[in-house]
Amino acid sequence: MRILVAVDQHPYSAHIVKDVAKLAGNTWADVTLLGVGPKVTDISRSSGHTEIKHPLSKALQNYRRNFLDHFEKVESPYEKRVCNHEFVEVKKGMWEELYVCRGARKDLKILLRSGNPVKEILAQSQENDSDLIAMGCYKAGDCQWEGAANLPQKVANNATCSVLVVKKEKKKISKIACCLDQENISQKSVEMINQMVTLYQTELEIVGLTDGTKLKPMVEKNLNAILKYYNARQIKAWIKLVDAASLASFISQEARRSMMALWMGEQSLLNKMFPRGKVDKLIRGSESSVLLLR
Protein backbone atom coordinates (compact mmCIF):
# COMPACT_ATOMS: atom_id res chain seq x y z
CA MET A 1 0.00 0.00 0.00
CA ARG A 2 1.17 3.55 -0.75
CA ILE A 3 -0.21 6.29 1.51
CA LEU A 4 0.13 10.03 0.94
CA VAL A 5 -0.47 12.11 4.08
CA ALA A 6 -1.22 15.78 3.39
CA VAL A 7 -0.28 17.92 6.39
CA ASP A 8 0.18 21.47 7.59
CA GLN A 9 1.34 22.72 11.00
CA HIS A 10 -2.00 22.51 12.83
CA PRO A 11 -3.29 19.96 15.41
CA TYR A 12 -5.55 18.05 13.00
CA SER A 13 -2.45 17.15 10.97
CA ALA A 14 -0.63 15.83 14.04
CA HIS A 15 -3.70 13.68 14.72
CA ILE A 16 -3.83 12.13 11.23
CA VAL A 17 -0.09 11.33 11.36
CA LYS A 18 -0.71 9.23 14.49
CA ASP A 19 -3.59 7.39 12.80
CA VAL A 20 -1.54 6.70 9.68
CA ALA A 21 1.35 5.39 11.79
CA LYS A 22 -1.04 2.82 13.29
CA LEU A 23 -2.37 1.95 9.83
CA ALA A 24 1.17 1.60 8.47
CA GLY A 25 2.04 -0.68 11.36
CA ASN A 26 -0.72 -3.05 10.20
CA THR A 27 -0.07 -2.81 6.46
CA TRP A 28 3.65 -1.99 6.14
CA ALA A 29 2.74 0.78 3.75
CA ASP A 30 5.10 3.09 1.91
CA VAL A 31 4.28 6.50 3.41
CA THR A 32 4.87 10.05 2.19
CA LEU A 33 4.30 13.04 4.48
CA LEU A 34 3.64 16.03 2.24
CA GLY A 35 3.50 19.70 3.16
CA VAL A 36 2.59 22.41 0.65
CA GLY A 37 3.50 26.03 1.31
CA PRO A 38 5.37 29.06 0.00
CA LYS A 39 8.45 28.60 -2.13
CA VAL A 40 11.63 27.84 -0.18
CA THR A 41 13.85 30.92 -0.32
CA ASP A 42 15.84 30.88 2.95
CA ILE A 43 18.57 28.29 2.34
CA SER A 44 21.88 28.01 4.18
CA ARG A 45 24.73 25.64 3.40
CA SER A 46 27.76 24.88 5.56
CA SER A 47 30.18 21.95 5.70
CA GLY A 48 28.16 19.98 3.20
CA HIS A 49 24.94 20.43 5.22
CA THR A 50 21.90 22.20 3.80
CA GLU A 51 19.31 23.81 6.05
CA ILE A 52 16.09 25.56 5.04
CA LYS A 53 13.88 27.90 7.01
CA HIS A 54 10.23 27.40 6.10
CA PRO A 55 6.91 27.54 8.00
CA LEU A 56 6.44 23.79 7.45
CA SER A 57 9.98 22.41 7.81
CA LYS A 58 9.93 21.99 11.61
CA ALA A 59 6.40 20.58 11.54
CA LEU A 60 7.37 17.96 8.94
CA GLN A 61 10.42 16.94 10.97
CA ASN A 62 8.29 16.61 14.10
CA TYR A 63 5.71 14.50 12.22
CA ARG A 64 8.50 12.21 11.00
CA ARG A 65 9.70 11.70 14.57
CA ASN A 66 6.16 11.15 15.86
CA PHE A 67 5.48 8.64 13.09
CA LEU A 68 8.66 6.67 13.81
CA ASP A 69 8.02 6.78 17.58
CA HIS A 70 5.04 4.50 16.98
CA PHE A 71 7.42 1.66 16.10
CA GLU A 72 9.96 -0.26 18.13
CA LYS A 73 13.25 0.73 16.53
CA VAL A 74 14.51 -2.82 16.07
CA GLU A 75 11.28 -3.98 14.43
CA SER A 76 10.44 -0.84 12.45
CA PRO A 77 10.10 -1.44 8.69
CA TYR A 78 11.26 2.18 8.23
CA GLU A 79 14.52 1.85 10.14
CA LYS A 80 17.63 2.34 8.00
CA ARG A 81 20.20 0.00 9.48
CA VAL A 82 23.43 0.07 7.44
CA CYS A 83 25.05 3.22 6.05
CA ASN A 84 28.22 3.34 3.93
CA HIS A 85 29.90 5.40 1.26
CA GLU A 86 29.30 3.73 -2.09
CA PHE A 87 29.85 4.57 -5.73
CA VAL A 88 26.48 4.89 -7.48
CA GLU A 89 25.96 5.25 -11.25
CA VAL A 90 23.93 8.48 -11.36
CA LYS A 91 23.73 8.38 -15.14
CA LYS A 92 25.27 6.26 -17.86
CA GLY A 93 29.04 6.38 -17.60
CA MET A 94 29.05 8.64 -14.51
CA TRP A 95 29.59 7.35 -10.98
CA GLU A 96 29.28 9.35 -7.79
CA GLU A 97 30.31 8.36 -4.29
CA LEU A 98 27.23 8.76 -2.11
CA TYR A 99 26.47 8.02 1.51
CA VAL A 100 23.92 5.23 1.11
CA CYS A 101 21.78 3.73 3.86
CA ARG A 102 20.29 0.32 3.22
CA GLY A 103 18.07 -1.99 5.17
CA ALA A 104 14.72 -0.16 5.39
CA ARG A 105 12.03 -2.48 4.17
CA LYS A 106 9.53 0.32 3.55
CA ASP A 107 9.81 3.96 2.50
CA LEU A 108 9.03 6.97 4.65
CA LYS A 109 9.45 10.16 2.63
CA ILE A 110 9.15 13.74 3.82
CA LEU A 111 8.33 16.17 0.99
CA LEU A 112 7.80 19.91 0.81
CA ARG A 113 6.23 21.39 -2.32
CA SER A 114 5.23 24.92 -3.23
CA GLY A 115 2.19 26.06 -5.16
CA ASN A 116 -1.55 25.58 -5.00
CA PRO A 117 -2.10 23.04 -2.17
CA VAL A 118 -4.91 21.10 -3.87
CA LYS A 119 -3.04 20.82 -7.18
CA GLU A 120 0.22 19.84 -5.49
CA ILE A 121 -1.41 17.16 -3.32
CA LEU A 122 -3.19 15.65 -6.31
CA ALA A 123 -0.01 15.83 -8.42
CA GLN A 124 2.01 14.05 -5.73
CA SER A 125 -0.61 11.35 -5.40
CA GLN A 126 -0.32 10.72 -9.14
CA GLU A 127 3.49 10.67 -9.01
CA ASN A 128 3.42 8.24 -6.08
CA ASP A 129 0.64 6.14 -7.62
CA SER A 130 -0.95 6.41 -4.18
CA ASP A 131 -3.59 3.99 -2.95
CA LEU A 132 -4.79 6.40 -0.27
CA ILE A 133 -4.63 10.11 0.48
CA ALA A 134 -5.10 10.82 4.20
CA MET A 135 -5.68 14.23 5.76
CA GLY A 136 -7.16 15.70 8.89
CA CYS A 137 -9.40 18.73 9.35
CA TYR A 138 -11.18 20.73 12.01
CA LYS A 139 -14.32 18.94 13.16
CA ALA A 140 -16.13 22.25 13.53
CA GLY A 141 -16.49 24.77 10.71
CA ASP A 142 -17.31 22.40 7.85
CA CYS A 143 -14.04 20.41 7.92
CA GLN A 144 -11.74 23.32 7.14
CA TRP A 145 -7.97 23.61 6.84
CA GLU A 146 -6.38 26.64 8.45
CA GLY A 147 -5.85 29.21 5.71
CA ALA A 148 -6.87 26.83 2.94
CA ALA A 149 -10.69 26.83 3.29
CA ASN A 150 -12.29 23.65 1.93
CA LEU A 151 -9.09 21.89 0.84
CA PRO A 152 -10.13 18.41 2.10
CA GLN A 153 -13.34 18.53 0.06
CA LYS A 154 -11.54 19.65 -3.10
CA VAL A 155 -8.94 16.90 -2.77
CA ALA A 156 -11.63 14.29 -2.09
CA ASN A 157 -13.66 15.43 -5.08
CA ASN A 158 -10.78 15.33 -7.54
CA ALA A 159 -8.51 12.49 -6.38
CA THR A 160 -8.30 9.33 -8.49
CA CYS A 161 -7.45 7.15 -5.47
CA SER A 162 -9.18 6.53 -2.15
CA VAL A 163 -9.33 9.44 0.30
CA LEU A 164 -9.57 9.36 4.11
CA VAL A 165 -10.68 12.60 5.79
CA VAL A 166 -10.30 12.35 9.58
CA LYS A 167 -12.02 14.65 12.03
CA LYS A 168 -10.58 14.44 15.52
CA GLU A 169 -13.26 12.69 17.54
CA LYS A 170 -14.31 13.68 21.06
CA LYS A 171 -15.30 10.06 21.58
CA LYS A 172 -14.19 6.76 20.08
CA ILE A 173 -15.64 5.79 16.69
CA SER A 174 -18.05 2.96 17.47
CA LYS A 175 -19.19 2.01 13.98
CA ILE A 176 -18.23 2.23 10.32
CA ALA A 177 -21.18 2.33 7.93
CA CYS A 178 -19.97 0.87 4.63
CA CYS A 179 -21.88 1.50 1.39
CA LEU A 180 -20.42 -0.61 -1.43
CA ASP A 181 -21.63 -1.01 -5.00
CA GLN A 182 -22.68 -4.63 -4.73
CA GLU A 183 -22.29 -5.34 -8.45
CA ASN A 184 -18.77 -3.96 -8.67
CA ILE A 185 -16.88 -4.61 -5.44
CA SER A 186 -13.08 -4.75 -5.60
CA GLN A 187 -11.02 -6.86 -3.21
CA LYS A 188 -8.85 -3.78 -2.66
CA SER A 189 -11.85 -1.86 -1.29
CA VAL A 190 -12.97 -4.75 0.91
CA GLU A 191 -9.46 -4.95 2.39
CA MET A 192 -9.30 -1.17 2.91
CA ILE A 193 -12.46 -1.37 5.01
CA ASN A 194 -10.88 -4.21 6.97
CA GLN A 195 -7.89 -1.99 7.74
CA MET A 196 -10.11 0.89 8.89
CA VAL A 197 -12.09 -1.40 11.22
CA THR A 198 -8.82 -2.72 12.65
CA LEU A 199 -7.37 0.78 13.00
CA TYR A 200 -10.32 2.19 14.93
CA GLN A 201 -11.32 -1.08 16.66
CA THR A 202 -14.93 -0.63 15.63
CA GLU A 203 -17.97 -2.52 14.39
CA LEU A 204 -19.05 -2.65 10.74
CA GLU A 205 -22.45 -2.07 9.18
CA ILE A 206 -22.63 -3.23 5.55
CA VAL A 207 -25.36 -1.43 3.63
CA GLY A 208 -27.26 -3.44 1.02
CA LEU A 209 -29.44 -1.62 -1.52
CA THR A 210 -32.87 -2.94 -2.36
CA ASP A 211 -35.34 -1.98 -5.09
CA GLY A 212 -37.97 -1.33 -2.46
CA THR A 213 -38.79 -4.96 -1.76
CA LYS A 214 -35.79 -7.29 -1.72
CA LEU A 215 -32.20 -7.81 -2.83
CA LYS A 216 -31.33 -9.16 -6.25
CA PRO A 217 -30.01 -12.76 -5.95
CA MET A 218 -26.50 -11.78 -7.14
CA VAL A 219 -26.37 -8.81 -4.77
CA GLU A 220 -27.44 -11.02 -1.87
CA LYS A 221 -24.75 -13.54 -2.76
CA ASN A 222 -22.06 -10.83 -2.89
CA LEU A 223 -23.12 -9.30 0.42
CA ASN A 224 -23.10 -12.65 2.16
CA ALA A 225 -19.61 -13.33 0.81
CA ILE A 226 -18.40 -9.97 2.14
CA LEU A 227 -20.02 -10.61 5.52
CA LYS A 228 -18.35 -14.01 5.70
CA TYR A 229 -14.98 -12.40 4.84
CA TYR A 230 -15.24 -9.96 7.75
CA ASN A 231 -16.63 -12.45 10.24
CA ALA A 232 -13.72 -14.78 9.47
CA ARG A 233 -11.45 -11.95 10.63
CA GLN A 234 -13.24 -11.64 13.96
CA ILE A 235 -14.94 -8.39 12.91
CA LYS A 236 -18.41 -7.77 14.32
CA ALA A 237 -20.34 -7.04 11.12
CA TRP A 238 -23.92 -7.16 9.93
CA ILE A 239 -25.98 -6.24 6.85
CA LYS A 240 -28.51 -3.41 6.85
CA LEU A 241 -30.97 -3.20 3.94
CA VAL A 242 -31.78 0.26 2.59
CA ASP A 243 -34.12 1.20 -0.23
CA ALA A 244 -32.01 2.71 -3.03
CA ALA A 245 -34.51 5.57 -3.34
CA SER A 246 -33.81 6.65 0.25
CA LEU A 247 -30.04 6.04 0.28
CA ALA A 248 -29.09 9.72 0.19
CA SER A 249 -31.27 10.45 3.21
CA PHE A 250 -29.91 7.36 5.03
CA ILE A 251 -26.28 8.42 4.48
CA SER A 252 -27.02 11.98 5.60
CA GLN A 253 -28.47 10.67 8.87
CA GLU A 254 -25.85 7.95 9.40
CA ALA A 255 -22.97 10.39 8.87
CA ARG A 256 -23.99 12.16 12.07
CA ARG A 257 -23.07 9.19 14.25
CA SER A 258 -20.85 6.82 12.22
CA MET A 259 -17.71 6.94 10.13
CA MET A 260 -18.89 6.65 6.52
CA ALA A 261 -17.15 4.52 3.88
CA LEU A 262 -18.43 4.90 0.32
CA TRP A 263 -17.33 3.10 -2.85
CA MET A 264 -17.01 5.88 -5.47
CA GLY A 265 -15.43 4.10 -8.45
CA GLU A 266 -16.21 5.22 -11.99
CA GLN A 267 -18.70 2.38 -12.51
CA SER A 268 -20.23 2.72 -9.06
CA LEU A 269 -23.91 3.45 -8.57
CA LEU A 270 -22.92 5.60 -5.60
CA ASN A 271 -20.71 7.73 -7.83
CA LYS A 272 -23.74 8.47 -9.98
CA MET A 273 -25.97 9.16 -6.98
CA PHE A 274 -23.42 11.46 -5.32
CA PRO A 275 -21.83 13.84 -7.84
CA ARG A 276 -19.01 16.09 -6.71
CA GLY A 277 -21.19 18.71 -5.04
CA LYS A 278 -22.95 16.16 -2.85
CA VAL A 279 -19.68 14.48 -1.81
CA ASP A 280 -18.48 17.92 -0.75
CA LYS A 281 -21.64 18.37 1.31
CA LEU A 282 -21.22 14.92 2.90
CA ILE A 283 -17.70 15.70 4.10
CA ARG A 284 -18.69 19.12 5.44
CA GLY A 285 -21.84 17.89 7.15
CA SER A 286 -20.50 14.66 8.61
CA GLU A 287 -19.96 14.62 12.35
CA SER A 288 -17.37 11.87 11.93
CA SER A 289 -14.60 10.87 9.53
CA VAL A 290 -15.23 9.88 5.90
CA LEU A 291 -13.54 7.29 3.65
CA LEU A 292 -14.11 7.51 -0.10
CA LEU A 293 -13.05 4.33 -1.91
CA ARG A 294 -11.91 4.42 -5.53
C-alpha positions as CSV (number, residue, x, y, z in Angstrom):
1,M,0.0,0.0,0.0
2,R,1.2,3.6,-0.7
3,I,-0.2,6.3,1.5
4,L,0.1,10.0,0.9
5,V,-0.5,12.1,4.1
6,A,-1.2,15.8,3.4
7,V,-0.3,17.9,6.4
8,D,0.2,21.5,7.6
9,Q,1.3,22.7,11.0
10,H,-2.0,22.5,12.8
11,P,-3.3,20.0,15.4
12,Y,-5.5,18.0,13.0
13,S,-2.4,17.1,11.0
14,A,-0.6,15.8,14.0
15,H,-3.7,13.7,14.7
16,I,-3.8,12.1,11.2
17,V,-0.1,11.3,11.4
18,K,-0.7,9.2,14.5
19,D,-3.6,7.4,12.8
20,V,-1.5,6.7,9.7
21,A,1.4,5.4,11.8
22,K,-1.0,2.8,13.3
23,L,-2.4,2.0,9.8
24,A,1.2,1.6,8.5
25,G,2.0,-0.7,11.4
26,N,-0.7,-3.0,10.2
27,T,-0.1,-2.8,6.5
28,W,3.6,-2.0,6.1
29,A,2.7,0.8,3.7
30,D,5.1,3.1,1.9
31,V,4.3,6.5,3.4
32,T,4.9,10.1,2.2
33,L,4.3,13.0,4.5
34,L,3.6,16.0,2.2
35,G,3.5,19.7,3.2
36,V,2.6,22.4,0.7
37,G,3.5,26.0,1.3
38,P,5.4,29.1,0.0
39,K,8.5,28.6,-2.1
40,V,11.6,27.8,-0.2
41,T,13.8,30.9,-0.3
42,D,15.8,30.9,3.0
43,I,18.6,28.3,2.3
44,S,21.9,28.0,4.2
45,R,24.7,25.6,3.4
46,S,27.8,24.9,5.6
47,S,30.2,22.0,5.7
48,G,28.2,20.0,3.2
49,H,24.9,20.4,5.2
50,T,21.9,22.2,3.8
51,E,19.3,23.8,6.0
52,I,16.1,25.6,5.0
53,K,13.9,27.9,7.0
54,H,10.2,27.4,6.1
55,P,6.9,27.5,8.0
56,L,6.4,23.8,7.4
57,S,10.0,22.4,7.8
58,K,9.9,22.0,11.6
59,A,6.4,20.6,11.5
60,L,7.4,18.0,8.9
61,Q,10.4,16.9,11.0
62,N,8.3,16.6,14.1
63,Y,5.7,14.5,12.2
64,R,8.5,12.2,11.0
65,R,9.7,11.7,14.6
66,N,6.2,11.1,15.9
67,F,5.5,8.6,13.1
68,L,8.7,6.7,13.8
69,D,8.0,6.8,17.6
70,H,5.0,4.5,17.0
71,F,7.4,1.7,16.1
72,E,10.0,-0.3,18.1
73,K,13.3,0.7,16.5
74,V,14.5,-2.8,16.1
75,E,11.3,-4.0,14.4
76,S,10.4,-0.8,12.4
77,P,10.1,-1.4,8.7
78,Y,11.3,2.2,8.2
79,E,14.5,1.8,10.1
80,K,17.6,2.3,8.0
81,R,20.2,0.0,9.5
82,V,23.4,0.1,7.4
83,C,25.1,3.2,6.0
84,N,28.2,3.3,3.9
85,H,29.9,5.4,1.3
86,E,29.3,3.7,-2.1
87,F,29.9,4.6,-5.7
88,V,26.5,4.9,-7.5
89,E,26.0,5.3,-11.2
90,V,23.9,8.5,-11.4
91,K,23.7,8.4,-15.1
92,K,25.3,6.3,-17.9
93,G,29.0,6.4,-17.6
94,M,29.0,8.6,-14.5
95,W,29.6,7.3,-11.0
96,E,29.3,9.3,-7.8
97,E,30.3,8.4,-4.3
98,L,27.2,8.8,-2.1
99,Y,26.5,8.0,1.5
100,V,23.9,5.2,1.1
101,C,21.8,3.7,3.9
102,R,20.3,0.3,3.2
103,G,18.1,-2.0,5.2
104,A,14.7,-0.2,5.4
105,R,12.0,-2.5,4.2
106,K,9.5,0.3,3.5
107,D,9.8,4.0,2.5
108,L,9.0,7.0,4.7
109,K,9.5,10.2,2.6
110,I,9.1,13.7,3.8
111,L,8.3,16.2,1.0
112,L,7.8,19.9,0.8
113,R,6.2,21.4,-2.3
114,S,5.2,24.9,-3.2
115,G,2.2,26.1,-5.2
116,N,-1.5,25.6,-5.0
117,P,-2.1,23.0,-2.2
118,V,-4.9,21.1,-3.9
119,K,-3.0,20.8,-7.2
120,E,0.2,19.8,-5.5
121,I,-1.4,17.2,-3.3
122,L,-3.2,15.7,-6.3
123,A,0.0,15.8,-8.4
124,Q,2.0,14.1,-5.7
125,S,-0.6,11.3,-5.4
126,Q,-0.3,10.7,-9.1
127,E,3.5,10.7,-9.0
128,N,3.4,8.2,-6.1
129,D,0.6,6.1,-7.6
130,S,-1.0,6.4,-4.2
131,D,-3.6,4.0,-2.9
132,L,-4.8,6.4,-0.3
133,I,-4.6,10.1,0.5
134,A,-5.1,10.8,4.2
135,M,-5.7,14.2,5.8
136,G,-7.2,15.7,8.9
137,C,-9.4,18.7,9.4
138,Y,-11.2,20.7,12.0
139,K,-14.3,18.9,13.2
140,A,-16.1,22.3,13.5
141,G,-16.5,24.8,10.7
142,D,-17.3,22.4,7.9
143,C,-14.0,20.4,7.9
144,Q,-11.7,23.3,7.1
145,W,-8.0,23.6,6.8
146,E,-6.4,26.6,8.5
147,G,-5.9,29.2,5.7
148,A,-6.9,26.8,2.9
149,A,-10.7,26.8,3.3
150,N,-12.3,23.7,1.9
151,L,-9.1,21.9,0.8
152,P,-10.1,18.4,2.1
153,Q,-13.3,18.5,0.1
154,K,-11.5,19.7,-3.1
155,V,-8.9,16.9,-2.8
156,A,-11.6,14.3,-2.1
157,N,-13.7,15.4,-5.1
158,N,-10.8,15.3,-7.5
159,A,-8.5,12.5,-6.4
160,T,-8.3,9.3,-8.5
161,C,-7.4,7.1,-5.5
162,S,-9.2,6.5,-2.1
163,V,-9.3,9.4,0.3
164,L,-9.6,9.4,4.1
165,V,-10.7,12.6,5.8
166,V,-10.3,12.3,9.6
167,K,-12.0,14.6,12.0
168,K,-10.6,14.4,15.5
169,E,-13.3,12.7,17.5
170,K,-14.3,13.7,21.1
171,K,-15.3,10.1,21.6
172,K,-14.2,6.8,20.1
173,I,-15.6,5.8,16.7
174,S,-18.0,3.0,17.5
175,K,-19.2,2.0,14.0
176,I,-18.2,2.2,10.3
177,A,-21.2,2.3,7.9
178,C,-20.0,0.9,4.6
179,C,-21.9,1.5,1.4
180,L,-20.4,-0.6,-1.4
181,D,-21.6,-1.0,-5.0
182,Q,-22.7,-4.6,-4.7
183,E,-22.3,-5.3,-8.4
184,N,-18.8,-4.0,-8.7
185,I,-16.9,-4.6,-5.4
186,S,-13.1,-4.7,-5.6
187,Q,-11.0,-6.9,-3.2
188,K,-8.9,-3.8,-2.7
189,S,-11.9,-1.9,-1.3
190,V,-13.0,-4.7,0.9
191,E,-9.5,-5.0,2.4
192,M,-9.3,-1.2,2.9
193,I,-12.5,-1.4,5.0
194,N,-10.9,-4.2,7.0
195,Q,-7.9,-2.0,7.7
196,M,-10.1,0.9,8.9
197,V,-12.1,-1.4,11.2
198,T,-8.8,-2.7,12.6
199,L,-7.4,0.8,13.0
200,Y,-10.3,2.2,14.9
201,Q,-11.3,-1.1,16.7
202,T,-14.9,-0.6,15.6
203,E,-18.0,-2.5,14.4
204,L,-19.0,-2.7,10.7
205,E,-22.4,-2.1,9.2
206,I,-22.6,-3.2,5.5
207,V,-25.4,-1.4,3.6
208,G,-27.3,-3.4,1.0
209,L,-29.4,-1.6,-1.5
210,T,-32.9,-2.9,-2.4
211,D,-35.3,-2.0,-5.1
212,G,-38.0,-1.3,-2.5
213,T,-38.8,-5.0,-1.8
214,K,-35.8,-7.3,-1.7
215,L,-32.2,-7.8,-2.8
216,K,-31.3,-9.2,-6.2
217,P,-30.0,-12.8,-6.0
218,M,-26.5,-11.8,-7.1
219,V,-26.4,-8.8,-4.8
220,E,-27.4,-11.0,-1.9
221,K,-24.7,-13.5,-2.8
222,N,-22.1,-10.8,-2.9
223,L,-23.1,-9.3,0.4
224,N,-23.1,-12.7,2.2
225,A,-19.6,-13.3,0.8
226,I,-18.4,-10.0,2.1
227,L,-20.0,-10.6,5.5
228,K,-18.3,-14.0,5.7
229,Y,-15.0,-12.4,4.8
230,Y,-15.2,-10.0,7.8
231,N,-16.6,-12.5,10.2
232,A,-13.7,-14.8,9.5
233,R,-11.4,-12.0,10.6
234,Q,-13.2,-11.6,14.0
235,I,-14.9,-8.4,12.9
236,K,-18.4,-7.8,14.3
237,A,-20.3,-7.0,11.1
238,W,-23.9,-7.2,9.9
239,I,-26.0,-6.2,6.9
240,K,-28.5,-3.4,6.8
241,L,-31.0,-3.2,3.9
242,V,-31.8,0.3,2.6
243,D,-34.1,1.2,-0.2
244,A,-32.0,2.7,-3.0
245,A,-34.5,5.6,-3.3
246,S,-33.8,6.7,0.2
247,L,-30.0,6.0,0.3
248,A,-29.1,9.7,0.2
249,S,-31.3,10.4,3.2
250,F,-29.9,7.4,5.0
251,I,-26.3,8.4,4.5
252,S,-27.0,12.0,5.6
253,Q,-28.5,10.7,8.9
254,E,-25.8,8.0,9.4
255,A,-23.0,10.4,8.9
256,R,-24.0,12.2,12.1
257,R,-23.1,9.2,14.2
258,S,-20.8,6.8,12.2
259,M,-17.7,6.9,10.1
260,M,-18.9,6.7,6.5
261,A,-17.1,4.5,3.9
262,L,-18.4,4.9,0.3
263,W,-17.3,3.1,-2.8
264,M,-17.0,5.9,-5.5
265,G,-15.4,4.1,-8.5
266,E,-16.2,5.2,-12.0
267,Q,-18.7,2.4,-12.5
268,S,-20.2,2.7,-9.1
269,L,-23.9,3.4,-8.6
270,L,-22.9,5.6,-5.6
271,N,-20.7,7.7,-7.8
272,K,-23.7,8.5,-10.0
273,M,-26.0,9.2,-7.0
274,F,-23.4,11.5,-5.3
275,P,-21.8,13.8,-7.8
276,R,-19.0,16.1,-6.7
277,G,-21.2,18.7,-5.0
278,K,-23.0,16.2,-2.9
279,V,-19.7,14.5,-1.8
280,D,-18.5,17.9,-0.8
281,K,-21.6,18.4,1.3
282,L,-21.2,14.9,2.9
283,I,-17.7,15.7,4.1
284,R,-18.7,19.1,5.4
285,G,-21.8,17.9,7.1
286,S,-20.5,14.7,8.6
287,E,-20.0,14.6,12.4
288,S,-17.4,11.9,11.9
289,S,-14.6,10.9,9.5
290,V,-15.2,9.9,5.9
291,L,-13.5,7.3,3.7
292,L,-14.1,7.5,-0.1
293,L,-13.0,4.3,-1.9
294,R,-11.9,4.4,-5.5
